[in-house]
Every structure is written in structure tokens, then in C-alpha cells.
Amino acid sequence: MTSLNTLIGNVELKNPVLLASGTCGVAGREFTPYFHLSELGGIVSKSLGIKPWVGNPTPRVVEVPGCGLLNSIGLQNPGVEHFVNNELPFLKEQKATFIVNVVGESLDEYIQVVDYLKNYSGFSAIELNLSCPNVDGGLDFSQDPKKAFNVVSKIKKISKVPVWAKLSPNITDITEIAKACVDAGIDGLVLINTVLGLAINKWTKKPTLPRAVGGYSGSAIKPIALRMIWQTYKKFPKVPIIGIGGIHNTDDALEFLLCGASCIQVGTANFANPKASIEIIAGLKDYCEKNKLSSISEIIGQAHEIDSKTLVGSKV
């Protein structure tokens, strides 16, 4: 029988499919009419600050027909205290595996959130949102290797659970930031966050979003995400990668796993199909059984093995 059990360092998941932060409410409550949260590999909470964030002015979302979404939510969230008091008990009751996504306007705020969480248990890891393009300074930690190293190393010293870093594609070489995080002791790399984009309203003749630029997500960014995972896996094959970016179905998920991701997160697809994650889990199991695989882990990074073989003896 095929096993979908997945290990991300010391984090055990029953399958490699998670719901991405910011696409499943604060803690997945909106999905309970469709499936039980315990069926998932895991849920990543909304980004949580040390205090509630109001977020950006409306409109906040622009649909790009056939391609995805452009958003500028601005990390609206109820704050970590609200999460602990209202969502943590719910997630435990659901027997869900969950990861807490943490954000801050400064290094000190990241530290405050993680320090607050030290007093509580039940979550499997912390995901540091180092890469939100929709707030002032939101990309600083994912575009400057020194800042990335600093925040990861400081958080690693105080966190009681594994720490993942969610990185931005809005950079020339993502492996430079990945290396800084690896050197700082990161337990997992989440690739990628949204790509910078812009939409224009033909009637107002102005940008549709009040902040003009927003984060672009959906199927159109999948090739970008795959390329960055490919590059990162080649340099750091022993560091777990959590793949995200344009995953809508089983075929998409398989590409990410073959490329080097140990697990995946479903994001924008949730808005069009709230059952997308459950359908992907079923599809992965069917794929493994048809290919007589004992474990889903057998295919992780397999595309690189093919690449190495084809390059032997080749000329540039």
C-alpha cells in the first residue's frame, strides 16, 4: 500500500498537501463544510503579527481571467493573541496539523510573536513571512541576505518548533537568500510568494489597486516557482523545500515534487475550488499506486536525476 506520509525535517505530515497562508481564512474554518481539516497534510495560518493589522484600502483583489489574482490585502490579521485564544483550540479540536505564519514590521516584532508562541503548544512549525509585497518594507528580509540571516538566526534561538522561511521571487537570484537562511539554520524553505504585478482600470485610467502594485498569484506563476525550486534544490538538496505557486491539480503538484519540493501548498486554487487540496491528495495516491511506489517520497527531486544523466558527455 502506498504511503503519502511526508517528513519536512522533524515535521511529520500525513500527506504532502497543505493549505497556504492567506488563502484559507485565519485557520481553515471556511473549509469545514467541504472536508475535515485532519485530512490535510497541514494548514498554514494567516500571517500573524504581535498586534492586529488593519490591512490596505479596498479594492484589494483584481482577477486576471484565466491566469490568477492580483492582491493587495496588506496582511490584515487579528493578531497572535486572538489566534491563540480563538483559533488554536479549534484547530486542536479538529486534530489538524498546522503551521503558524508569523510576520512583523521589524525584527523585534518577529521576535515578539515567536516569544509569545513559546508559551503554547500544538502547532508543528513556524513559517516566517519574509516576503509580503503589499506592505512597506515587506520585502526587505527576503531581498537582503544579511537581514534574512539575522531574522532567521534570532528566531531559531528562541523557537521551540522548526522554523520555515517563505521567500520572495522578486529578486535576481533566490539562492542567495536561500543560502543566508540555510546558514542561519532554517528547517525548511517555502518557495515562492507572489510575484509583483500591476493592473490598470481603463475607465479611471489609473491603477486598479490603491497601492498600484500587488502580489500576483495563480497558474501563470507556476513556471517561475518551478524554476526557483529547481535552482534551490540543486544547491541545497538536503534542505526541505515547501513548494507553492500556481498549483491547481495533481499534475501541478507532481511537477513540484519531481522538481525537488518535499511537499506543496495550495493557494489561489482554493478560491475557485475549495476541494482542490483534497482532490490533489487523492490524485497523488492514485499516481503512486499506478506507478507501484511504496512512498510518495520516492519521486522527490527525481527530475534532477534525469537531468544529470542527460548531461553526461554532453557539450555546451
Residue pairs with C-beta under 8 A, 6 or more apart in sequence:
2 285
2 288
2 289
2 293
2 294
2 295
2 296
3 294
3 295
3 296
4 14
4 15
4 16
4 41
4 281
4 284
4 285
4 288
4 295
4 296
5 12
5 13
5 14
5 15
5 295
5 296
6 12
6 13
6 14
6 15
6 16
6 41
6 262
6 263
6 296
6 297
7 13
7 240
7 262
7 297
8 125
8 162
8 164
8 187
8 188
8 240
8 242
8 262
8 263
9 162
9 187
9 188
9 240
10 162
10 187
11 99
11 124
11 125
11 162
11 187
11 188
12 97
12 124
13 41
13 42
13 97
13 263
14 40
14 41
14 97
15 40
15 41
15 281
15 284
15 296
16 41
16 253
16 257
16 262
16 263
16 264
16 284
16 296
17 40
17 41
17 253
17 263
17 264
17 266
17 277
17 280
17 281
17 284
18 40
18 41
18 42
18 43
18 44
18 99
18 242
18 263
18 264
18 265
18 266
18 277
19 28
19 31
19 40
19 42
19 43
19 44
19 265
19 266
19 267
19 270
19 277
20 44
20 244
20 265
20 266
20 267
20 270
21 44
21 45
21 46
21 47
21 101
21 127
21 129
21 166
21 265
22 46
22 47
22 73
22 101
22 267
23 266
23 267
23 268
23 270
23 271
24 30
24 31
24 43
24 44
24 270
25 31
25 46
26 45
26 46
26 77
26 78
26 83
26 87
27 43
27 45
27 46
27 83
27 87
27 90
27 91
27 98
28 37
28 43
28 91
28 94
28 96
28 98
29 87
29 90
30 274
31 37
31 270
31 274
32 94
34 274
34 275
34 278
35 275
35 278
36 94
37 43
37 91
37 94
37 95
37 96
38 94
38 95
38 96
38 97
39 278
39 281
40 96
40 97
40 277
40 278
40 281
41 97
41 263
41 281
42 96
42 97
42 98
42 99
42 124
43 91
43 96
43 97
43 98
43 99
44 98
44 99
44 100
44 101
44 127
44 265
45 83
45 87
45 98
45 99
45 100
45 101
46 77
46 78
46 101
47 75
47 77
47 101
47 102
47 103
47 129
47 132
48 77
48 78
48 79
48 80
48 83
48 100
48 101
48 102
48 103
48 113
49 75
49 77
49 79
49 80
49 103
49 104
49 105
49 109
49 113
50 79
50 80
50 104
50 109
50 112
50 113
50 116
51 79
52 77
52 78
52 79
52 82
53 74
53 75
53 76
53 77
53 79
54 74
54 76
55 73
55 74
55 75
55 76
55 77
56 72
56 73
56 74
56 76
56 134
56 135
56 209
56 210
56 211
57 210
57 211
58 210
59 208
59 209
59 210
60 71
60 72
60 73
60 74
60 209
61 69
61 70
61 71
61 72
61 73
62 69
62 70
62 71
62 199
62 208
62 209
62 214
63 69
63 70
64 70
64 197
64 199
64 216
64 218
64 220
67 218
67 219
67 220
68 216
68 217
68 218
68 219
68 220
68 221
68 246
68 268
69 216
69 217
69 218
69 268
69 271
70 197
70 198
70 199
70 208
70 209
70 214
70 215
70 216
71 134
71 194
71 214
71 215
71 217
72 134
72 209
72 210
72 211
72 213
72 214
72 215
73 134
74 134
74 135
74 211
75 103
75 129
75 132
75 134
75 135
75 138
77 103
78 86
80 100
80 102
80 113
80 116
80 117
81 116
83 100
84 116
84 117
84 120
88 120
88 122
88 123
91 98
91 122
91 123
92 122
97 124
98 122
98 123
98 124
99 123
99 124
99 125
99 126
99 127
99 164
100 117
100 123
100 125
100 126
100 127
101 126
101 127
101 128
101 129
101 166
102 110
102 113
102 114
102 117
102 126
102 127
102 128
102 129
102 155
103 109
103 110
103 113
103 129
103 132
104 110
104 111
104 112
104 113
105 135
105 137
107 147
107 150
107 151
107 154
110 128
110 151
110 154
110 155
111 154
111 155
111 158
114 126
114 155
114 158
114 159
115 158
117 123
117 126
117 159
118 158
118 159
118 160
123 161
124 161
124 162
125 161
125 162
125 163
125 164
125 187
125 188
126 155
126 159
126 161
126 162
126 163
126 164
127 163
127 164
127 165
127 166
127 190
128 141
128 151
128 152
128 155
128 163
128 164
128 165
128 166
129 166
129 193
130 141
130 142
130 148
130 151
130 165
130 166
130 167
130 168
131 138
131 139
131 141
131 142
131 166
131 167
131 168
131 170
131 192
131 193
132 138
132 139
132 193
132 215
133 139
133 168
133 170
133 193
133 194
133 196
133 213
133 214
133 215
134 211
134 214
134 215
139 168
139 170
140 147
141 147
141 148
141 151
142 148
142 166
142 167
142 168
142 170
142 171
142 177
142 193
143 168
143 170
143 171
143 177
145 176
145 177
145 179
145 180
146 180
148 165
148 177
148 180
148 181
148 184
149 180
149 181
149 183
149 184
150 184
152 163
152 165
152 180
152 181
152 184
152 185
152 186
153 184
153 185
155 163
156 163
156 184
156 185
156 186
162 187
162 188
163 185
163 186
163 187
163 188
164 186
164 187
164 188
164 189
164 190
164 242
165 181
165 186
165 188
165 189
165 190
166 190
166 193
167 174
167 177
167 178
167 181
167 189
167 190
167 191
167 192
167 193
168 174
168 177
168 192
168 193
169 191
169 192
169 193
169 194
169 195
169 221
169 224
169 225
169 228
169 245
170 195
170 196
171 177
174 191
174 192
174 228
174 231
174 232
175 231
175 232
175 235
175 236
178 189
178 191
178 232
178 235
178 236
178 239
179 235
179 236
181 189
182 189
182 236
182 239
186 239
187 240
188 239
188 240
188 241
188 242
188 262
189 232
189 236
189 239
189 240
189 241
189 242
190 241
190 242
190 244
190 265
191 225
191 228
191 229
191 232
191 241
191 242
191 243
191 244
191 245
191 261
192 221
192 224
192 225
192 228
192 229
192 244
192 245
193 215
193 244
194 214
194 215
194 216
194 217
194 221
195 215
195 216
195 217
195 221
195 224
196 213
196 214
196 215
196 216
197 213
197 214
197 215
197 216
198 207
198 209
198 212
198 213
198 214
199 207
199 208
199 209
199 214
200 206
200 207
200 208
201 207
201 208
207 213
217 245
217 246
217 267
217 268
218 246
218 268
219 246
219 248
219 252
219 268
220 246
221 245
221 246
222 245
222 246
222 247
222 252
222 255
223 246
224 245
225 243
225 244
225 245
225 246
225 256
226 245
226 255
226 256
226 259
229 241
229 243
229 256
229 259
229 260
229 261
230 259
230 260
230 303
230 304
232 239
232 241
232 260
233 241
233 259
233 260
233 261
233 301
233 304
234 260
234 304
237 260
237 301
237 304
240 262
240 263
241 260
241 261
241 262
242 261
242 262
242 263
242 264
242 265
243 256
243 257
243 259
243 260
243 261
243 263
243 264
243 265
244 264
244 265
244 267
245 267
246 252
246 268
247 253
247 256
247 264
247 265
247 266
247 267
247 269
247 280
248 266
248 268
248 269
248 272
248 273
248 276
249 269
249 276
249 279
249 280
249 283
250 279
250 280
250 282
250 283
250 284
250 286
250 287
251 283
253 264
253 280
253 283
253 284
254 284
254 287
254 299
256 264
257 263
257 264
257 296
257 299
257 300
258 299
258 300
258 301
258 302
258 303
259 301
259 303
260 300
260 301
260 303
260 304
261 300
262 297
262 300
264 280
266 276
266 277
266 280
269 276
269 277
270 276
270 277
273 279
284 296
287 293
288 295
288 296
293 299
